[in-house]
Amino acid sequence: MRMLITRTGFAAAIAVTAVFAAGSAHAEFEERTIRVSNGVSKEHPMGNGLAAMGACTLEKTGDKMTIQPYWDGALGNDLTATQSVRTGSLEMVLTSTAPLTSIVPSFGVFDLPFLFNDEKEADQVLDGKVGEWFSDKLPAVGAVNLAWWENGFRHTTNSRHPITKVEDFQGVKMRVMQNNIFIDTFKELGTNAVPLAFSEIYSALETGTVDGQENPFNNIENMKFYEVQKYLTLTKHAYSPTLVLFSKKVWDGLSPEEQTVLKECALVGQKEQRKVNREKSEVSLANLKEQGMEVNEITPEEMERLRDKLKVISERHAASIGPETLDLVFGELKRIRAD
């Protein structure tokens, strides 16, 4: 009987210890709401990524850390939201690399035309030593990159005529990102390149302020550009990485356990966001066709002309990007392609 009581008491003690251990673990976390700025709507694959990240943070912190997304640029466009993150007035932003080039010029390498051939190359570069090298540059400007997500490969739309060769770009008023390399790229193609924030695109297309724009399939469908655009050309001219940027000012006030959870959960979100983004990409293309868009492909010969036409962009912006950056990225791509 005494042995039974001892064993029962021991089991109870173990249970109590486990409860206290769990409580102690959760005690490392404070009640926090992490506001996240995002330029797209919640139906975009970014929404899937944030949902996965948010579920992860709740689970790991005992429901103390909540990810609160704000959609459609409600907290500002990429540029203004990124600035808010740098000053500490906003916790987090999902942004492409393009708006960061005015802050860290080396990020311009990701805007060079035809840098990546496919998603596998992009993943290997961004998830390896190159991605770490770029992330290490951000704390100095007030931000911490938690993970690399993606917008994906970009394609061209317009309301004037089909684009199937280089000459067809001539004279088209094209909205581009607020970024010197994108502006220069489309000027080189003969368009009238107009830099506008993402949130302003639909209105500009609807009013005829611009004739066209360029974005991944998911963005084109998600933002309903098909309502004001007739022609879609499969240019695949650039790949847009997305950074999960956290305010360093806020970051420095977090416990090491909170920081670890955010990084781990941003990678959980990355896995889901990339998976859904790639699955939905072809679905979005089919949906755009169903919505009445005319899809134009470019022949291999014309694509080679397009690539040749834009080689000058890399040469023109080499100095601003920096030789160290170019050697690092192109060296890694050469290694990957040789495997």
N, C-alpha and C positions, 0 to 999 in steps of 0.2 A: 504493500500500500504506500509505504514511504517512497519507494522507487517511482511509483506511478505519479505521485504528487511532484516529485523532483523533476521528472520528465515534462510533466504538464507545465510546471512553473518555468522550466527552461525554454519550452516552446513559446510560452507567453512573453518571456523576456526577449527572445529573438524577434518576435512580432513587434514588440514595442520599439526595439532597437531599429528595426527596418523603417517603422513609421517616422522615428526621429531622424533617421538618415535621409529619408525622402524629404522631410520638412526642412532639414538643414540644407539640402541641395537647392530646393526652391527658394530658400532664404537668400541665396546669392542673387536673386532676380527681384527687381523692383517693378511695380506696375508701370508699364510704359505703352504709349501708343506711338507707333512709328508711321508718320505720314509720308506717303509716297506719291510724287508727281509723275504723271504719265500723259503723253500726248494723244494716245488712242483711246477707243472706247473699251469697255470691260469685256466685250465679246472677242477682242483680239487675243491671240495666244499669249500676249503679255499678261492677260488676266489669268490664264491657266497657271503661268509661272508664279504670279503673286499669290494665287490661292494655295498652291503647293508650299510656297515659302511661309505663308501665314499659318497654315496648319502645323507646319514643322515648329515654328517658334512657340506656338501655343502649347504644343505637346512637351517640348523640351523645357519650358519655363513654368509649367503648372498654370497655364492660362494667364500669365502675367504680362507677356509681351505680345501686343496686337499689331499686326500690319494693316494699316488703313489706306487703301489706294484712293487716289483722286484721278478721275479720268478726263479725257478730252481737253487737256491743258487747263483744267480748272484752277491750278495753282501757278499758272504761267507757262510760257513756251519753254522749250529745252534750255535756251540761253538764260532766261530769267530765273527759272527753277534751279538751274545749276548754280547760279550766283547766290540764290537763297540758301542752298546747301553749303556753299563755301562760307557764308557768313554765320551759319548756324541757326538761321530762322526757319529752316526746313530740314527734316531729318534725312530724306532720301529722294532720289530722282532716278528714273530709268531714262537714259539718253543715249543716242548714237554718239559715236566718236566725233562726228563732224563739227558740232558746236564747240568742242574742246580745243580745236586747233588754234583759236585766238588766245588760249590760256597756255597750252602746251603744244607748240608748233609741230613737234615730232609725231603727234597723233595724225597728222595729215597724210602719213603713209597709207593709212587705211582708206583714204579717199581716192587714191590713184586708180585710174581705169584698169580694169581687168587684172587686179592684183591676185585674186584667188580664182582657181578653176572650179572648185566645188566646196561643199560644206566640210568635207573631211579635212581638206587642207586648212581651212579656217580654224577648225577645232584644234588641230594639232599645233598651229601657231599660237593661238590665243590661250590655250590651256597649258602651254608649256613655258619655257624660260622666256620667250618673247613677251607673252602676256604678263608675266611677273615683272619683267623689266619696265613695261609701260605702267603697270599698277604702282610700282615703286616711285614713280614720278609725281603721283597725285597728292600724297600727304603734304608736300611742300606748297601746294596751291589750295589746301583746305578741304581735301576730299579723300575718301578711302574707297577703293573699288572692291566690292565684296565678291563679284563674279562677272564673267563674260556671258551675256545672253546674246540674242541676235534679232535684227530686223530681217536679214536675209538678202538675197540677190535682188537688185533693183532693175526695173524695166521702164520703158517709156510709153506714155500715153499722150494723145493730143486730139483736138476736135476738128482739125483742118483737113488732113489727108493721110492716107497710109504712108508709113515710113518703112521702106525696104532697102534703102541704100543711103550712103553718106549725104548725097545731094538733097535728099528729102528733108533734112533738118534745117535747111537754109530758110531763114526768115521766121521760123516758128518762135513765138513768145513762150519761153519755157521757164516755169517755176523751178528753182533749184534751192538746195539748202543754203543757209547763210554761212557760206564757206568758200574761201577763195579758190580752192582747187575745183570744186563743183562748178563754180561760176566760169572759171577758165576753161574747163572741159567742154561745157556746152557752147561757149563762145567760139571755141576752136572748131566745133561742128557747124558753126554758122547760125546758131540760134540767137535770139535776143534773150539772154539769160537774166531772169528776174529773181533775186533772192527774197524769199518770204518764209515766215514761220509756218510750221506744219499746220497749225490751227487755222491759218488764213487761206489754205489752198482751195478748199471747196468754193468759198465765196469768190475768189479770184477767177476760178474756172467758170463759174456760173455767170459772172458779169462780163467775161471776156477780157478782163485785165491781163490774163495770160491764156495761151492756147493749149498748153500742155504741162505735164509734170512728170516726175520719175519716182517710183516707189516699188517696193515688193508687192507681189500679188495680194497678200493678206491685207496690207494697208489700203490698196486700191479698192478692194471689196468692202473692208471694214468701214471706210470713210465714204462709201457710196460714190466714188468718183465716176463710176460708170453712168451715173445719171447725167453727167455733164461732159463726158468724154466718149468719143466714138471709136477711136483707133488705139489698139494696144500693140506695141512692138516688142518682141522678145530680145532685148538688147543684152541683158545680164551684164551690164557695163560696170557694176560695182557691187561689192558686198558690204552691208552695213552691220558692224558689230554694235551691240548695246552694252553699256556699262551699268551695273547696279551701284550707283554712287551714294555713299553715306557721308554725312557731314563730319569732318574730323573734329570740329569743335564739340559736337555732341558725342562722338565716338570716344574722345578722351575722358568723358565723364562716366562711361560705362565700366562695369566690372569686367575682368578678364573672361569670366564665364558668359556674360552677356555678349561680349564681342565674339567669342567662339561660336555661340549659338547662331548669331547673325550670319557669320561666314559659312557655317555648315548648312544652314537653311537656304542661303542664297544659292548654294550648289544644288540642293534639292530642287529649288525653283528652276535653276538652269536646265536640269535634265528634263523636266516636264515642259518647259517653255520651248526648248529646241525641238523636242519630239513633236509637240502639237504644231509648232510653226511649220515644220517640214511636212507633216501629214496634211495640214490644211492648205499648203501652198498649191498643190495640184488641184485640190477641190475648189479653191478660190478661182483658179484659172478657168476651170469648167463652169463655175457659176458666173464669171464675167462674160463668158461666151453666151450663156443662157440669158443674161441681161441685155444682150444685143451688141456687145463690143465686137468689133472686127479684129481678129488676132492676126498679126503679120509676123512671119518669120524672116530672118535675114539669112541668105545663102552663105555657105562657108567662105566663098570668094569675097562677098561683100563684107562679111565679118572681119576678114583679114584686112580689108581696106580700112575698116573702122578702127581696128587695133593700130594699124600703121599711122593713121591720122592722129591718134591720141598719144603716140609714143613721146611726143614733144612735151606733154604735160609732166611726165616724170622728170625730164631734163630741166624743165623750167622751174620746178618747185624743189629740186634737189637741195638747194642751199638752205631754204627755210625749214625743210624737214630734217636735214642734217645727215652727213655721211655716215655717222655711227649708226643711226637708225636704219638707213637704207641697207647698209652692210649686214646688220643684224637680221632684218626681216627677209631680205632676198637670199641671204646665206642659209637661213633656216628653210625657206621654200626650196632652194636647190637641194638641200639635204633630204627633205621629205620626198621630192620628186625622183630622187635617185634611188630611193629604197624599193 
